[in-house]
Amino acid sequence: MSSILLLVFLFSAFCACLHESHGIQLDVVFPRDKATYKPVYPFPIVFAFHNLSRIATKDVQLIWRLVGLDPPPSPGIQDFGRRLLDHSLLSYPDELLILNSTREILNSTTGTFNLNYLFEIDYDCFDNITRPEYNRTYGRGGTVQFKLSHDGDIPDILSAGPYAQPLLSIGYEGDSTNSTGGVCHSIFEKPVQANALKIDEALASCVSSAMMATVSCTAGSWPNNLTDLPSHYPYECPSKSEINMSVGRDTVGVMSIVVLAATLGFLRVLL
């Protein structure tokens, strides 16, 4: 009898593992931790979210900050971006790609950089406060460190693969309402899922188009035509006759000069 009960227990545990849901995960596509890159302009900063559809659209934001460490003139060089995800969506897609770029690389062609990131979920779970502006924030973050060198690798998105690098994962098990009407999320840390986002030609093409659009170029491709820093700003685009190709820009939004924080939300089938 005890053997039968043991088998039932093991079978139940096995089934539970099979059906265990993955957390809301943040990956970095580029740059990769501990990598050394040749300085190019524009320099991409690309994140990816997974399983975002599990949480309300009003709750999530991503903050990143690029900080130069050494040697001079890197110290003091900073860039940043903040993305409060689109509240107009009825729900987030399961997979969301966040495209950014920085031109601060123009000011430092060598050195070590920290890319600090912070993933935040806001909610109003307080026992004695009913004012909605007093929100509680659950945040998790970390640092990706990389180097720039003239002898470094050309920052090709495909060479960073075959999968994006997982950073963190947050478990979410629904909401409850407290005595004052505040919404309380059931949130906790979870192990990251390896190989969640495959880096393929479609993703690389998307980043390439966004980088060329950052410098208002409709011809050429990144990084093929941007392997050297321009001698002056703005960048001079290659002509179509020189490149013999054209990159569409219909999927790329309006981009600022200093910080590109264009968010492309597209659903991709994980291979």
N, C-alpha and C positions, 0 to 999 in steps of 0.2 A: 504493500500500500504506500509506504513511504517513497519507494522508487517511482511509483506513478505520480505522486504529488511533486516530486523533484523534477520529473520530466515535464509536467504541466507548467511548473514555475519557469524552467529554462526556456520552454517554448514561448511563454508569455513575454519573457524578457527579450527573446530574440525578435519577436514581432514588434515590440515597443521600439527596439533599435531601428528596425526597418522603417518605421513610420515616424521617427523622430524628425521634427521640423528643423530647418536651418534658421539661424538668426538673421537679423538685418545686418548685412556685412558691407564693409568698406574695403575696397582694394585700391592699390595704386598701379596704374598702367605705366606711367612715366613721370619722373625719373625713378630708377630702381635704387634701392639701398646699397651703399658701398660701391656704386659704379663710378667710373671716370669717363667723362664725355668731352668731346671737342666742343668749344663754345660756338654756338650758332645763334642766329636771330631769325625769327622768334624762337624762343625756347619753350617747349610745351610743358604743361603741368596737367596731368590727366588722372582723374579718379573715376571709380565705378562703384555704384551701389547695387546691392542684390536684395531681393525680397522686400522692397520698400512698400509693396502693396499691402503689407500686413498692418500698416500704421496710418493714422489720419494725416491728410496732406498738410495740415496747418502746423505740424509739430516739429519738422525736421530742418536742420541747417548744417552746413559744412563751412568751416572757417580754415583757411590755410595761410601760412606766413613763411616767406622765404627770407633767410637771414644769412648774410655772408660772414664767415668766421675768420679766415686767414688765407693768404697773407694780404698786406695792403695792395690795392685799395679795397679788398673785399670787406673788411670790418666796417660796419655802418651801412652797407648796402642792404636794403630791405624792399620787399614787395609783399603784397597781401591780396587776399580775395575772400569774399564772404558770399555764400550762396544760400539764401533762404528759399527752399524749394517751392515751386509754383503752387500757390494756393488755389488757383482757378481750376486745377485738375480735380475731377471727381474722385480719382484715386491715382496713386503713383503706379507706374509700371513696375513689374518685378525687377527689371534691370534698367538702370539709368546711368548714362555716361556724362561726366562733368568735364568739359574742356576749358582749359585756361592757358594763357601764355604770359610770359614776362619779357620785358626788354631790358631788365636790369643786368642781364648778361653782357650788354654793351659796355657796362661800366667796370667789368672785371672779367678778364679772359682766363684767369687762373684762380685757384683757391678752393676752399672747402665751404660747402653750403649745407645748412639745415633747412629742410622743408618740414615745418611743424604743421600738424593738422589736428582739428578738433571736430568731432561729430557730436551734435547736441540734439536732444529731444526735450521739448518743453511741455509742461503740464501743470495744472492748477490744483494739485493735491495738497491742500492745507486744511487742518481741522478748524481753525479759528479765523481764517481770512477768506472773505468771499469776493474781494476785489479782483477782477480778472487780470489786472496788470501785474499782480504779484504771482509770478509763475515760478515753479520749481524746475530746475534744469538737471537732466541726467546727461553728463558729458563724458566722453572717452576720447583720448587723443594719443599722439606719439610723434615720432620724428623719423623722417627719412633723410639720411645724410649721403651726399654725393660730392664729387670733385669735378672741377674743370681743368683741362690741360690741352695744350695744342697737340699733344701726342695721344689724346684720349680717343674713344670710339665715337664715330659719327652717330648721333642719337637717332637711330632708325627704330621706329616703333616695333617692327617685326623682330628685330634682333633682341628686344627685351623679353620676348616670349619664351616658351609657347603659351604661358598663362600669366595673367596679372598676379601681382604679389599681394596676398591677403594681409590686411592691417589689423582689423578688429571685427568683432561680431557681437551684436546685442540681441539677447533673447527677448521676446515679447509675447505675453500670454493674455492679452486683452485688457479691458478697462473695468474699473469699478467706480462707484460714486460714493463719496463720503457724506457725512452728516450735513455739511454746508453746501452740497451740490458740486463740489470740486471733482474733477475727473482724475482718477489715480491710475497710472499705468503700472502694470506688472512687468518690470524690466530687470534684466540681470545679464551678466556676462556669459558668453558662450564661446566654445572653441571655434576657431575660424574653419571655414571650408576650403580645402586646397583645390586648385584647378577649377575655380568657379567661373572664371571668365577666360575664354580662349582668345588669344591675340591673333587675329587672322587678317587677310587682305582687306576685308571690308572695314574693319576697325582702323587699320593703318591708313586707308584711303580717306576715311572720315577725318582723322587727325591732320593728314596732309592738306586737305582742302581747307580746314580751319586755319592752319598756320599760314597758308598763302593768302587767305582772305584777311588775316590780321594785318598784313602789309599791303592790302588792297590790290593784290595781284590776281588776275584772272587767267594767267598762263604760268606754266611751270609746275613743279611739284616739290614738296618738302620731304626729305632734306636735300634732294639732288641739286637744287638751285640755291640753297641757303647754307652751304657747307663752310662759307667764310663770312665773318662779320663784315657788314657794310662799312665803308670808310666814312660815311656820314648818314644822318637820319633825315628824311625817310629813306627807306630802302628803294632802290631802283628795280622795278620789275623786269624780268626777261620778257622779250616779245614772243608772240606766238610763232613767228617765223623762225626764231632761234630755237624754240623748244619743240615746235611741231605738235603741241598738244594743248588742250584747254581744260581747266578745272572748274567745274560748276560750283556756284556759291549759293544755290537756292536753299540749302539746308543750314546755312550759317547765318546767325543773327548779327545784329549791330554790335560792334566791338569797340571798347575804349582803347585809347592809345597806350596807357600805362598798364592797365590790367585787363586781360580778357577773361570774362567770367560768363561766357556763353554756355548755356546748358542745352545739350542735345539729348532729348529723351527718346530713345528708340528701343524697340524690343528686338532682341536678337535671340536666336535659338542656340543654346549652348551645345557644342559638339563634344 
